[in-house]
């Protein structure tokens, strides 16, 4: 039996093992997206395939609550040296889009499996309709590249060359895929070696008992955090800008119920599954890791000593109705699920912000645009496909400091690649890479600044994919008097006669000499801007974070010749606007919700949920088309009546029309 001190010793050993796995992968990977951006995970798993340890310094932070059990069970007869793998989002729901290849390896001791090592890499490309495999415009998973259900990649230490040949034939840069896969296998072997060392140190039975104790301890820590939050029910909604090429918003809704040391996250009322790739494949799992990523951040913010493992998910239950954007049915496309997951995190942050406003920040940027380039290197005449850099926005203003610039909170794990490395490996020239002035939400604690990046291409028909483009219409919200942040944008040839604003379009074709500029959203502000000390505002101006005009307009600080005009500042701040409500959403959402009220959405979902799943997105789109001069629940019903008149094929069940009428 482990006491508290010895349990911490085991936790340190386990984390150290996971860190060693991460270093092995990081140092031997081939693609820039893995070795520089660090879009990968590694973890240690108990006998049931539940994560009990993850690294803290390398890799993505999405999956400390992941369980491999369903995938493990789909393969029979494991032997030492075997490695299972899958990248199919609908087979076991461990992988969540095709570029994420998930691997796991059994750890044998005395002839039995005592643990597993696991992890994933994000392949730069897995084939499919577009370079890098991902675009919002794709409508079914068959367009998103090659898929493998759970099967053995390595048999007793030998790679299955038939599978490797199939993959190499169907992807655009096979050397990168093969190199990264072998690097991950090497990491799994490192983890196996470290687990066996722990077994030798602690003994087999003590190790097995200790692993379960780690999960129990994390659960207890999570329950302590929940117990510190008042019991209550909080409702919050947020929007992704566009649900498809139809460009209607995606609404996610959460009813958070906290009672004692448990919480229910009910996502009923979120939009139906989409005819685009923004769906999030969870299989209805009430504790699926991608549903709870926002929870991991909340828990760790409120208790930085939290052990990150499956145990912390136990106090939470998620409700995701089948056929919704958070629980789609096959063959719905899912490649851009990370965009929706970013908004999912914003929804969770917003609900908990109401529950414990004194302890949590404003909204982070909530968009992590990942830019890939497919072009011809004129130096070698070879085709190059590579990740250029993630464009991640600012963090929300904190209770005790400004939001982090350019690396916002829930997407901060995506590391930037040094420009010199990118320009060496990819034939592009950077024109600008830095922070965007006036992009952070104004507040007592300012929101973090957005990132902006611009680069030039040199070859004809250079194809760009910039996935997760969002927040070009709905701003990251401010709290407690703080202001919403600046919006994102993507522009071709900025400042020229050929300037084109692309909004949320995530693919583009550039010609020689074209410049693509992308900038993210900023983070929301926290607290009234007029409460920010004038010297902080002056420092922001000196650092080019805030313009002189914004200093006066947003913060009430008047500057003359680089100095604070104290008398004018006092007079300006006397004209302080009253703060109404917990959130500032910005004028765009306020205007939108004047038409699309909560009652309108209730009516919309009442109608949609009464229809077969394959009708719902079509009917949603048709209703939106007819809402131009309508508003509220009555307007939605009138629009639906018009749709039924135009399309008599709409299933005319009594329940459907009764639900709509009510």
N, C-alpha and C positions, 0 to 999 in steps of 0.2 A: 504494500500500500504506500503510495507516494504522499508525503506531507507537502505543505505549500512550498518549502524551499527546494526539495528534490524535484517537485513538479516543474518549478521554474528552470531548474538545471536541464531537465528533459526538453522543455520548450526551447531553451537556448540551443541545445544540440540539434533539435529538429529544424529550427530556423536556419542554423548554420549549414545544415545539410542542403536545405532548399537554396540558400545563397550560393553554395558551391555548384549546384546544378545550373543556376542562372548564369554564373560566370562561365561555366563550360560552354553553354549555348551561345552566350554573348560573344565569346572570343573565337568561336569556330564557325559561326553562321556566315553565309555567303551574301545574302541580300542586304542592302542598306536598311530596308524596312525592319529587319530583325536586329542586325548588329548596331544600327545607329538609332533608329526610332524606337526600338525595343518593344514592338508589338508582339509579345510572346508571353507565355506563362510557364511555370514549372511548379509542381507541388508534390508533397508526400501524401499518400492515401492509406487509410486503414484497410483491413481485410474486406470490408464492404464497399470499398471504392470511394469513401468519403474523405475530403481534404482535411488533413490535420496540421499542415504547415505549409507556408508560402514564403518567398523572399520578400523583403521590404524595400530593397534598394534597386532592383532591376526588374524590368518587365511590367506588364499591364496589371492593374489592380482590380479587375472585374470579378475574379473567380475564386476568392478564398472560401466561398460557400458552395463550391461545385461538387457534385457527386457523379462518379463514373459508373455507378452500379449497373444501370440498365445497359450501357454499352458493354461492360465487362461480361455480363450474362449472355450476350448475343454471340459469344465465341466459346466453343467447347474445348476442353482438353489442353489447358495451358501447360507448357513445359519451360524449364529454365532457358533463358535467352530469347523467349518469344516477345514480340511487341505487337499489340493490337493498335488499329488506327481507324479513324473515320473522319469524314468532313461533311457528312450528310445531315442537314439540319432536322430532318424528320425521322431519322433513325436514332432513337435513344435520347434525342434533344440534349446531347452533350456539346457537339459542334452547333453553332448557331448561324453560320453562313459558309458557303463553300470554300472561300480562301483560308478559313481557319481549319487546319489539319490537326486533329487531336490524337495524341499517342499515349499509350499506357503499357507498363511492363511489370510482370509479377516479380515479387521478391520471395524467393524460396529459402527456407531454413529447416533443416532436418526433414526435407522431403515434402513440406507443406508451404502453402502461400501464407505468409504472415503480414504482407503489406504490398503496396503497389507504388510505383513512381509514375507520374503523369505530367502532361503539359500540352501546349499547343504552340504552333507558329502561324503567323498570318503570311501565307504565300503571296508574293507580289501579283501573281496571276494564276488562275486555275482554268483558263480557257473561257469559253462562252462568248456572248455577243459583243462584248466591248473589252478593250485592254484593261487589265486589272480586275475584270469579271463583274464589276459592280457599277450599277447606275440606277437611279430612281425610275427611269423609263421602262425598265424590264418588268414584265408582268407575270412570269411564272418561273419557278425555280429551275426548270430545264434550260433556261437561257443563261443561267448564272455559272456555268462551267461544269466540269466533270465532278461526279459525286461517287463516293465510296461508302457503303454501309459498313458497320463494324466488321472487320476481318483482320487477319494477321498480315502485317507488313513484313515482319521478321519471324522466321521459323528457326528456333534453336540457334540464334545468332547469325542466320543467313537471310539476307534480303530476298524477297520474292521478286525476281527479275521480271516476271510477266507483268505484275502490277506496276513496277517502276517503268516498264516500257510503255504501258498504256498511258500512264501519267505523262511521260516525256513526249509522247506523240500528240497529246491534246492541249498542252499548255504552251504559252508563247516563249517563255525563257526557262526551259527545262533544267539547265544547269543550276539556276538559283533554287528551284524547288528541291532538286535532289540534294544539293549541298546543305540546305537548311534542314531537310528531313534527317540527314545523317548527323548533323550537329545536335538535333534534339534527341536522337537515339543515344548519342554520346552523353548528353545530360542525364537521361534516364539511367544509364549505367552508373554514372557518378552518384546519383541518388541511391541506387541499389547498394553500392559499396558503403555509403554513409549509414544507411539503415542497418546493414549487417554489423557495422562497427558499433552502433548503439545497442544492438542485441547482445553483442559480446560484452559490452560494458555493463549493461543493466540486467542482463538475463532475459531469456525469451518471454517468460510469463510476466515479469515486471514491465518489460517494454510494451507488451500488448495491453496490460492493464493501464499503463501510463498514458498510452495513446488515447484510450477512452476517457481517461481522467482529464486530458487536455480539452477534449470536446465538451465534457461536462463543465469544466471551469469557464470556458468561453461562453457557454450557455448562461451560467450564473452571472457572469459579468454583463451580458446583454440584458438579462432580467433586472439587474440592479439599475441599469440605465433607464429602462422602461418604468420601473417603480418610482424613479425620481421625476417623472413627467406626470402632470395632473391627469386623472381620468377624464375622458371626454371624447367628443366626436368632432372632427374637423374635415371640411370639404374644400377641395382645391382642384382647379383645372388649369391646364396650360396647352399651348398650341404649337405644333410644327407648322411652318409656313404653307407647305404644299403637300397634298396627298398623292399627287401623280402629275402627269403632264396636264391634267385638268386644272391644277393649281388652286384647289380649294384647301382650306386648312385641315389639319388633323388635330382633333381634340382628344386629349387624355384627361380622364376625370378620376379622382381618388377620393373615397370616403375613408378616412383614417379613424379607427376606433382604438383607443388605448384604455385598457382596464387592468389595473394592477400591474403585473409584470408580463402581460401579453398584449399583442396588437394584431388587428385585422386590417389588411389593406384591400379594400374592395374597389376594383377598377370597373365595375359595372357602370355603363354610361360613357365609356370610351368608344371611339368610332369603330365601325365594323371593319373587318379585314379589307385591305385595299387591293386594287388592281395595279399595284406598283410594288417596289421591293422594300417598302418601309415596315413591313410586318415583322413582328418579334415572335419567333417560334419557341414556345414554352411547353406545349403539350398539356397545358392546364396544371402543371406542377405547382402546388401551392407554395413551394419554397425554391423555385427555380432561381439560379444565381443571377441571371440578367434582370429579373424583377426586383432583386434586393440590393443591387449595387448602390443605389442611393441610401439604403439602410446602412450599408457598411460605412459609408462616409459619415452619416449621422452618428452612429455608435462610436466611431473612432474619434470624432470631434468631441463628443461628450465624455469619452474615456480613452485617452491616448495609450493606456496600458492594456487595452483589449487584445486578447489573443485572437488572431484572425484564422478561423477555421469553421467547419460546418456547424459546430455547436451554437454559434451566435445566431444562426437562422431559425433555431427551434422555437423561439417565442413568437414567430411571425407566421401569419397565414395570409396568402394572397388569393383573391378571387378574380379570375379572368374568364369571362364567358366564352365558350367555344364559338369560333367564327368572328371574334373581335380582332382588332389590330394587335392585341397582346396575346392572342391564342388562335392563330390562323390554322386553317386546315389545308392539307396538301391539295394542289401543288402551288399554293400562293408563293410568290417571290419573297425572299427574306434578306437579300444581300445587303440592303442599306439599313438593316435593323439597328445599327449603331446610332443613326440619326434619331430614331424614335426612342432609343434607350437614353440618349442625352435629354430628351424632353421628359422621359419617364423620371429621370433623376430630379429634374426641375420640379415636377409635380410632387414628389416625395419631400423635397426640400421645402416647398411652399406649405405643405400640410403641417410639417413639424415646426416650421417657423411660427405658425400661429399657436402651436402648443407650448413652445418654450422660446418666445421672442427674444428674451434677454440673453440667450445662449448661442444663437445661430446667426449666420451671415445672410446677406442678400444673395440674389441669384448670381451664379457664375455665368459666363458667356453661353455655355450650353451648346456650343458647336465646335467640333474638332475636325476641321476640313483637312482631309488627307489627299495630297496632290500627287498624281502619277503622270509621267510623261512617256509617250511612245513616239520615238522620232528616229531619224537616221543620223548617225555620227559621221559627219563629212570627213573626219580624219581617218576613219577606218572603213567607211562605207557599210558599216554593220548597223542593224536595227537594235535600238536600245529601248528597254522598258524599265523604268525605275521610279521609286518613290522619291519625290523631291524634298518635301518637308511638310510636316503637319502645321497647319495654321490654327493655333489654339488661342482663344480669347482670354480675357482677364477673369480673375476671381471676384466674387462679391465682397463688398465691404464687410469687415469682421466686427464683432463686438468691441474689439480692442485695437484694431489697426486697419490700414487700407487693404483692399484686395490685392492679390498678387498680380503684377503686370505680366501680360502675355502668356500666362501659363495657368489657366484658371481651374483650380480646385479639382473637379471631377475628371478632367482630361489632362492633368499635369503629368501623368506617367508617360505621355508621348513626348519623347525627347527630340529636340531639334538636331538636325544633321549640320555640322559645320559647312559653310558655303564652299570652302576650298575642296572638301571631299565631294560634295555634290557636283561642282563644276568639273572635277577631275573624272568622275564616273559617268556623268550625263552631259551631253553637249548643249548646255544652256548657260546664259550669262545673267547673273543676278544684277538687277538695277536698284532694288531697294529691299531691305529686310530690317524691320525695326518695330517700334511702337507707334500707335496712331494717336495723335494729339486729340484731346477732348472726347475720347471714346468711352472713358469710364463714367459710370453714373455718379452725379454729384451727391455728396453727403458729408455728414460729420466725419465719417470714414468713407473715403472715395472708393468707387469700384475700380478694379484693376483695368489697365489699358488693353485695348485690342492689339493683336499682331497684324502687321501688313507686310506683304511680300510681293515683289514684282520681278519677273524674269523674262528674258528674250530668247526666242528660238531661232534656229538658223536653217532648218531643212523644210522642204515643202510638206504639207499635210501632216504636220506634227499634231498628234492626238493627245488631248489632255483630259484626264478624269479627275474631278475634284469632289470626291464624295463627302457626304455629310454637310453640304451647303445648307445653311438654315439661319434663322434670326435676321433675315433681311426685311421682315415685316413686323413680327412680334418681338418686342424687346425683352432682354433680361430685366426682371423687375427689381425695383428698389424697395426697401422696407423702412418703416418707422420714420417717415419723412424724407428718406433718401430717394433719389431719382432713378428712373430706368436708364439703362445704358444705351450707347450708340449702336446702330445697326451694322450688319455685315454687308458686303458687296463683292462682286467680281466684275472686273472691267478689262476689256481688250483695248490696247493702245490708249491709255488714259492721257488726257491733255492734248490730243491731236484731233484733226478733222475726222478721223476714222474711229473715234471713241465709241465703244459699244458697251452698255451695261447689261450683264447677263443675269443679274438677280440670283436665283437659286439653281439655274441650269448647271448640271454637274458634268457635262461633257462639252468639249469645244475642239475645233480644228483650227490650228494656227498655221500661218504661212511665214516664209523667211522674213525676219526682222520684226515680227509681231511681238508685242509685250503683253503679258497677262499679269494683271494686278489683282490680288485677293486680299481682302482684310476681313477679320473676324468681328464679332460683336465684343463689346467690353463687358465688365461686370457691373451689377447694380450697386447703387450707393446705399449706405445705411446711416440713418439719422439725418436730421435737417441740415442742409448745406451751410446755413447761416451760423451754425454752431461750430463749424470748423475754424480753428485758430487762423487768423490772418497770415501768420508767419508760415503756416503749412501751405496755404494757397500761394503765397509768394514763391516758396520753394518749388512748388509744382510748376509755376510759370517759368522759373529759371531753368528747370529741367526739361522744359518743352512738353510737359504732360498736359498742361492746361493753357489755353490762350488767354491773353489779357482781356479780351471781350467776355470770355466765359467766366473768368474770375469775378467780374462785376455782375454779369447776368445771372450766373448760377449760385455764386457764393457771396455776393454782396460785398466783395473786396475791391476797392477802387485803387488802382495803381497809377502813379505818375512818375515817369522817368525811372522806372524800375524800383520804386519805393512805395510803401503803403501810405496812402492819404488817409490818415486816421479819422479826421473829421468827416470826410466824405463817406468813409466806410461805415461809421456809426450812423450817419443819416440814411445811407442806403439800406442798412440792415434793420433800421426801424420800420421799414416797409416790408415786413415779413409776412409771407403768405401762410394762411392756415393750412394745416395738414389734415386731410380726411382719409380715414381708412388705414389699414395696415400696410397695403401695397401701393406702389406707383407702377402702373403697367405701361405708361406712355400713351400718347394720343391715338396710336393706331389700334391698339386693343380696345381702348375705351370706345372709339367710334364703331369698331366691329361689333362689340357686345351690345351696343344700342340697338342693332338690328337682330343679332343672334343672341338673344337673352337666354338665361338659364332655362326659362320655360320653353323657349323655342327648341333648344337642344333636347329637353325632356320629350317634347312631342316628336321630334325627329327620331330619336332612338326608340320610342314606343312604336312608331311605324316600322322602322327597319327591323327591329327584333321580332316582329310578327311575320316577317317574310323569310323565305328560304335563304340560306347563306349566299348562294350564288347570285341572288337578286340585289343584295343590300347595297353594295358599292354603286351599282348602276343607278338605283333609285336615289341614293344620296346625291350623286352627281346631277341627276335630272332635277331634283328639288332645288339644289343650289342655283342651277341655271334659271330657275323661275322665281328667285327671291329678290331680284333687283329692286322692285318697287313694293316689296312686302317686308314685314318684320314680325317678330314674336311668334308665339304658338299658333295664333290664328293664321298668320302668313304661311307658316310651314304646312298647315292643313290645307290651305287653299292651293299651295304649290303642289302638294301630293295629289289633290283632286285633279289638277290640270295634267299631271303626269299620267294618271290612270285614264284620263280621257284620250291622251295622245297614244298611250300604249295599253290597249285593252288586254294585252297578254299578261299584265301584272297579275300574279295569283290572287284571285278574288275569293279569299276565304272569309267567313264571317268573323273569325277571330282577328284577322288583319284589320278589317275595316272597323270592327268594334273597338279595337285597341287604338286605332287612329282617331276615332271619334271621341274617345275618352281623354 
